[in-house]
């Protein structure tokens, strides 16, 4: 239904950039991946996505180094 509304909206692209609508089932939220797993359908995108996007590789490697001493 959300995608149907977006398809008719005059400012569709602007809305999709400004906000994201994610949907899943309670079974998936309580399933083995949990709520942060790749269980979310996102309006305007294909396939399933995690709740939070993965950090870019450079940020992830810096985070693994820990705080400077």
C-alpha positions in Angstrom: 0.0 0.0 0.0 2.9 2.4 0.8 4.4 1.9 -2.6 1.0 2.5 -4.3 0.8 5.9 -2.5 4.4 6.7 -3.4 3.7 5.9 -7.0 1.0 8.5 -7.1 2.7 11.1 -5.0 4.0 14.2 -6.8 7.1 14.4 -4.7 7.8 10.7 -4.7 11.6 10.9 -5.1 11.9 13.6 -2.5 9.9 11.6 0.0 11.9 8.4 -0.6 15.1 10.3 0.1 13.8 12.0 3.2 12.2 9.0 4.9 12.2 5.2 4.7 9.3 2.9 5.5 10.3 -0.6 6.6 7.9 -3.5 7.2 8.2 -7.1 8.5 6.3 -9.6 10.4 6.3 -10.3 14.2 7.4 -13.8 13.4 10.5 -12.4 11.7 11.2 -9.9 14.6 11.2 -12.8 17.1 12.9 -15.2 14.7 16.6 -16.2 14.7 17.8 -13.0 13.0 16.0 -10.7 15.4 14.9 -7.2 14.7 18.2 -6.0 13.4 18.6 -8.8 10.9 18.0 -8.5 7.1 14.2 -9.1 7.6 12.9 -5.7 6.5 11.0 -4.9 3.3 11.6 -1.3 2.4 9.1 0.7 0.4 10.6 1.5 -3.0 13.5 -1.1 -2.7 13.8 -4.7 -3.7 14.9 -7.7 -1.4 15.2 -7.7 2.3 17.3 -5.3 4.3 18.8 -5.0 7.9 17.3 -2.4 10.2 20.5 -0.4 10.2 22.7 -0.2 7.0 26.2 -1.7 7.3 29.0 0.7 7.9 31.3 1.4 5.0 34.4 -0.7 5.0 36.7 2.1 6.2 34.5 3.0 9.2 34.2 -0.7 10.1 38.0 -1.2 10.1 38.6 2.0 12.1 36.1 0.8 14.7 37.8 -2.5 15.1 41.1 -0.7 16.0 39.5 0.7 19.1 40.1 4.1 20.7 43.5 5.8 20.3 45.8 5.6 23.3 
